[in-house]
Amino acid sequence: MSQTRIKICGLTDPKGVAAAANAGAAYLGFVFFPRSPRNVSVARAQELACDVPPGLMKVGLVVDADDALLDELSARVPLDMVQLHGHETPERVAEVRTRLGLPVMKAVGVADADDLPALDAYAQVADQILVDAKPPRDATLPGGNGLSFDWRLIANRRWAVPWMLAGGLTPENVAEAVRMTGAAQVDVSSGVESAPGVKDADLIRNFCTAAKAA
Ligand SMILES: O=C(O)c1ccccc1N[C@@H]1O[C@H](COP(=O)(O)O)[C@@H](O)[C@H]1O
């Protein structure tokens, strides 16, 4: 049995938070991006954060956030990490990290080998990198699309900082994804939902069981 660490992202209600915590997730993610079906308000996130057991990492996902949103989150939600899921440059990643005084995880989209150098660049400035599928050009969302990429591209690759695999993971494919890539951490959102934005406790449990057994 591996010690795969799991992030359940896009939680919107106390039931989802409890399901993820009970299933053994290490990170719980909250999305602050109005276009997302998983978007939560700052007030809602503040409430949900109270339900998170101590020791679990509360991750705030933002997309090209301005300083006003970052400052509001910092003042009102007890986050443990921020996930940058937009077009933030390495300079902006460093700036956000300093501004918030929190660890920052930068999401990088991968579709082919040309996308791999960006992972090395962001690994110099972020605390963690999230290796996600690159969204299609016409996608409404920059992530959370349930799309995976060719895992062979990163098989047994290592970076200067811890990293997490994301993109189209499900209870059915997560074990294979872990075996092919050597990922020690995995992140899922749409793969544990019964409908966009609606987390399913059984799928969360099955995902965590499969990831840990990989
Ligand atoms: O989940 C969203 O709605 C979302 C919105 C904006 C940026 C990222 C988003 N989700 C993140 O995308 C990856 C992969 O998600 P999936 O498992 O393929 O659905 C994950 O990190 C989500 O947190």
The ligand as an ORCA input file, in Angstrom:
! r2SCAN-3c Opt
* xyz 0 1
  O     -12.513     22.732    -10.711
  C     -12.674     23.828    -11.256
  O     -13.795     24.274    -11.481
  C     -11.495     24.646    -11.648
  C     -11.695     25.931    -12.079
  C     -10.627     26.719    -12.446
  C      -9.335     26.220    -12.391
  C      -9.119     24.925    -11.971
  C     -10.177     24.118    -11.596
  N      -9.993     22.811    -11.156
  C      -8.749     22.145    -10.982
  O      -8.343     21.477    -12.155
  C      -7.623     20.292    -11.824
  C      -8.171     19.101    -12.560
  O      -9.518     18.915    -12.322
  P     -10.295     17.580    -12.800
  O      -9.992     16.524    -11.782
  O      -9.812     17.237    -14.156
  O     -11.727     17.956    -12.784
  C      -7.736     20.147    -10.319
  O      -6.579     20.693     -9.732
  C      -8.860     21.030     -9.951
  O      -8.629     21.517     -8.702
*
